């Protein structure tokens, strides 16, 4: 809780924070996990401060687990944000006022923070934001419908999305965003949603098959109106190998 952090400022690195862009995929929509606190009418990315006794990667994992309840998922540092204007004194003072903390005592919080941005890819159906009615509202929002965000959080989100799109040419995605079993059209729709454009069906099938990360199952998707498509799963070992070594093709 921010009030506890403000009361123990000496336990945290001054001027350093973490912000996480958490992506999930559901109903053919790329969603972003956002929060709204009691002290602001604007939405924000999940974030936090870095304690003296932990590294920034550890801090990011802590933030991610606290907002999704998930461990061991894909998490990547993508950029650092430290504009000289990255400080909103009026906003900071309003937060201090909300908690009844004198401005003089809250100078640490009201100063400029350099934030390290991470993006995470999670299974929407497995990520269950904790109920915390006393503090924050936590919701999944379609990435095309994100409202105004605090500070430079919209810039952080846009940079994360741009990074994800570029990295589609360097590594596969889907393992953390799709359910365990899926169809090729569902996988293609995921790629199209991230890229923001249509892909040729035959070319996509050829390229994704050539990567060698899919296992065709002896099952078909049920409850469909037309011919039932085959179900696939990811070969986790081969998937991780490709993530490590990278791709040599683009989309």
Phi, psi and omega per residue, in radians:
X1 nan 2.402 -3.064
X2 -1.025 -0.645 -3.131
X3 -1.058 -0.677 3.118
X4 -1.181 -0.678 3.103
X5 -1.086 -0.807 -3.125
X6 -1.098 -0.530 3.141
X7 -1.391 -0.229 -3.121
X8 -2.288 0.860 -3.047
X9 -1.041 -0.524 -3.099
X10 -1.164 -0.224 -3.132
X11 -1.544 -0.052 -3.065
X12 -2.166 2.628 3.086
X13 -1.131 2.275 3.109
X14 -1.258 2.372 3.029
X15 1.257 0.315 -3.123
X16 -2.294 2.287 -3.139
X17 -2.485 3.022 3.120
X18 -2.174 2.403 2.986
X19 -2.295 2.296 -3.079
X20 -1.984 2.274 2.997
X21 -1.727 1.892 -3.063
X22 -1.807 1.963 -3.121
X23 -1.702 2.467 2.997
X24 -2.404 2.759 -3.098
X25 -2.178 2.178 -3.098
X26 -2.716 2.354 -3.129
X27 0.899 0.766 3.118
X28 1.067 0.476 3.091
X29 -2.158 2.378 2.999
X30 -1.532 1.995 -3.045
X31 -1.880 2.709 3.127
X32 -2.151 2.375 3.120
X33 -1.470 2.102 -3.121
X34 -2.157 2.754 3.120
X35 -2.224 2.679 3.027
X36 -2.285 2.132 -3.086
X37 -1.576 2.959 3.131
X38 -1.209 -0.419 -3.023
X39 -1.716 0.179 3.103
X40 -2.613 2.547 3.081
X41 -1.523 -0.090 -3.111
X42 -1.717 2.658 3.074
X43 -1.392 2.844 -3.120
X44 -2.615 2.803 2.990
X45 -1.333 2.622 3.038
X46 -1.109 2.349 -3.121
X47 -2.749 -3.092 3.135
X48 -3.079 -3.134 -3.129
X49 -1.755 2.915 -3.082
X50 -1.900 2.053 -3.121
X51 -1.279 2.770 -3.076
X52 -1.030 -0.590 -3.022
X53 -1.718 0.358 3.089
X54 -2.399 2.667 3.083
X55 -1.415 2.951 -3.093
X56 -1.202 -0.593 3.086
X57 -1.126 -0.708 3.093
X58 -1.096 -0.709 3.127
X59 -1.093 -0.692 3.127
X60 -1.132 -0.718 3.103
X61 -1.088 -0.698 3.118
X62 -1.078 -0.796 3.119
X63 -1.078 -0.803 -3.101
X64 -1.077 -0.808 -3.139
X65 -1.125 -0.692 -3.127
X66 -1.139 -0.460 -3.090
X67 -1.721 -0.353 -3.085
X68 -2.145 -0.349 -3.071
X69 1.312 0.193 -3.092
X70 -1.873 2.598 3.069
X71 -2.205 2.766 3.033
X72 1.136 0.564 -3.127
X73 -1.856 3.010 -3.079
X74 -1.178 2.177 -3.138
X75 -2.512 2.190 -3.067
X76 -2.365 2.322 3.037
X77 -1.316 2.285 -3.055
X78 -2.154 -0.376 3.134
X79 -2.992 2.900 3.068
X80 -2.134 2.426 -3.078
X81 -2.117 2.052 -3.056
X82 -2.572 0.688 3.116
X83 -0.979 2.547 3.114
X84 -1.085 -0.348 3.132
X85 -1.679 0.174 -3.075
X86 -1.386 1.085 3.124
X87 -2.843 2.214 3.102
X88 -2.027 1.728 -3.044
X89 -1.070 -0.728 -3.133
X90 -1.080 -0.743 3.117
X91 -1.108 -0.823 -3.130
X92 -1.055 -0.752 -3.137
X93 -1.158 -0.592 3.122
X94 -1.187 -0.597 3.093
X95 -1.186 -0.787 3.106
X96 -1.055 -0.721 3.123
X97 -1.119 -0.668 3.131
X98 -1.041 -0.684 -3.120
X99 -1.600 0.027 3.121
X100 1.210 0.566 -3.136
X101 -1.793 2.179 3.135
X102 -1.003 2.467 -3.110
X103 -0.983 -0.667 -3.120
X104 -1.070 -0.645 -3.142
X105 -1.364 -0.343 -3.072
X106 -1.791 0.340 -3.138
X107 -1.018 -0.597 3.116
X108 -0.988 -0.788 -3.108
X109 -1.293 -0.585 -3.064
X110 -1.421 -0.079 -3.138
X111 -1.448 3.022 3.132
X112 -1.255 2.354 3.072
X113 -1.979 2.297 2.941
X114 -1.518 2.210 -3.098
X115 -1.998 2.449 3.099
X116 -1.715 2.163 -3.093
X117 -1.613 2.339 3.046
X118 -2.183 2.567 2.950
X119 -2.103 2.574 -3.110
X120 -2.243 2.562 3.079
X121 -2.022 2.063 -3.052
X122 -2.278 2.742 3.050
X123 -1.330 2.003 -3.086
X124 -0.938 -0.713 -3.054
X125 -1.289 -0.380 3.141
X126 -1.672 -0.371 -3.130
X127 -1.441 1.959 -3.114
X128 -2.034 1.714 3.115
X129 -0.986 2.320 -3.101
X130 -1.157 2.509 3.064
X131 -1.295 2.182 -3.117
X132 -2.580 1.148 -3.049
X133 -1.030 -0.381 -3.115
X134 -1.300 -0.365 -3.024
X135 -2.113 -1.296 -2.944
X136 -2.081 2.665 2.900
X137 -1.666 2.260 -3.096
X138 -2.136 2.151 -3.083
X139 -2.485 2.634 2.952
X140 -1.525 2.257 -3.125
X141 -2.265 2.369 3.127
X142 -0.991 2.394 -3.052
X143 -1.117 -0.328 3.094
X144 -1.486 -0.195 -3.069
X145 -2.045 0.363 -3.117
X146 -1.173 2.208 -3.136
X147 -1.368 -3.005 3.090
X148 -1.084 2.393 -3.133
X149 -2.013 2.845 -3.133
X150 -1.230 2.735 3.026
X151 0.798 -2.223 3.141
X152 -1.866 0.471 -3.070
X153 -1.139 -0.496 3.074
X154 -1.167 -0.685 3.080
X155 -1.106 -0.717 3.124
X156 -1.101 -0.777 3.114
X157 -1.076 -0.820 -3.125
X158 -1.094 -0.675 3.116
X159 -1.155 -0.681 3.103
X160 -1.107 -0.736 3.140
X161 -1.155 -0.731 3.096
X162 -1.084 -0.706 3.121
X163 -1.123 -0.775 3.131
X164 -1.050 -0.731 3.139
X165 -1.121 -0.735 3.115
X166 -1.154 -0.668 -3.061
X167 -1.341 -0.171 3.006
X168 -1.081 -0.460 3.103
X169 -1.436 -0.151 -3.069
X170 -1.959 -0.365 -3.081
X171 -2.731 2.769 3.074
X172 -1.363 2.720 2.971
X173 -2.295 2.866 3.118
X174 2.256 -0.577 -3.081
X175 -1.009 -0.676 -3.106
X176 -1.669 -0.126 -3.047
X177 -1.851 -0.424 -3.101
X178 -1.838 2.782 3.036
X179 -1.157 3.022 -3.062
X180 -1.040 -0.657 3.119
X181 -2.046 2.383 -3.059
X182 -2.681 2.946 3.089
X183 -1.819 2.844 3.091
X184 -1.074 -0.759 3.081
X185 -1.024 -0.618 3.110
X186 -1.183 -0.703 3.105
X187 -1.147 -0.742 3.121
X188 -1.102 -0.696 3.131
X189 -1.097 -0.629 3.078
X190 -1.051 -0.849 3.136
X191 -1.085 -0.746 -3.127
X192 -1.121 -0.677 -3.134
X193 -1.165 -0.724 3.118
X194 -1.164 -0.782 -3.080
X195 -1.325 -0.413 -3.116
X196 1.323 0.463 3.113
X197 -2.733 2.807 3.140
X198 -1.350 2.612 3.064
X199 -2.109 2.531 3.097
X200 -1.159 2.258 -3.030
X201 -1.060 -0.807 -3.094
X202 -1.191 -0.733 3.114
X203 -1.106 -0.702 -3.140
X204 -1.106 -0.803 -3.139
X205 -1.055 -0.743 -3.134
X206 -1.108 -0.797 -3.076
X207 -1.228 -0.781 -3.076
X208 -1.207 -0.558 3.098
X209 -1.222 -0.671 -3.109
X210 -1.137 -0.433 -3.141
X211 -1.151 -0.556 3.068
X212 1.434 0.468 -3.091
X213 -1.868 -0.020 -3.070
X214 -1.797 2.534 3.017
X215 -2.067 2.082 3.120
X216 -1.374 2.186 -3.086
X217 -1.614 2.742 3.086
X218 -1.499 0.860 -3.122
X219 -2.494 2.719 3.058
X220 -2.164 2.702 -3.141
X221 -1.212 2.315 -3.113
X222 -1.667 2.923 3.082
X223 1.010 0.803 3.065
X224 -2.055 2.634 -3.037
X225 -1.270 -0.591 -3.073
X226 -1.928 -2.768 -3.132
X227 -1.016 2.215 -3.063
X228 -1.212 2.172 3.119
X229 -1.375 2.757 3.088
X230 -1.202 2.644 3.053
X231 -1.728 2.576 3.136
X232 -2.267 2.856 2.974
X233 -2.417 2.890 3.091
X234 -1.532 2.417 2.961
X235 -1.421 1.797 -2.982
X236 -1.012 -0.735 -3.103
X237 -1.126 -0.797 3.133
X238 -1.214 -0.633 3.117
X239 -1.041 -0.854 -3.120
X240 -1.142 -0.573 3.102
X241 -1.139 -0.730 3.131
X242 -1.204 -0.680 3.087
X243 -1.037 -0.703 -3.121
X244 -1.216 -0.750 -3.036
X245 -1.616 -0.348 3.092
X246 1.547 2.897 3.132
X247 -1.753 2.856 3.095
X248 -2.122 0.277 -3.130
X249 -2.302 2.837 3.097
X250 -2.054 3.080 3.132
X251 -1.947 nan nan
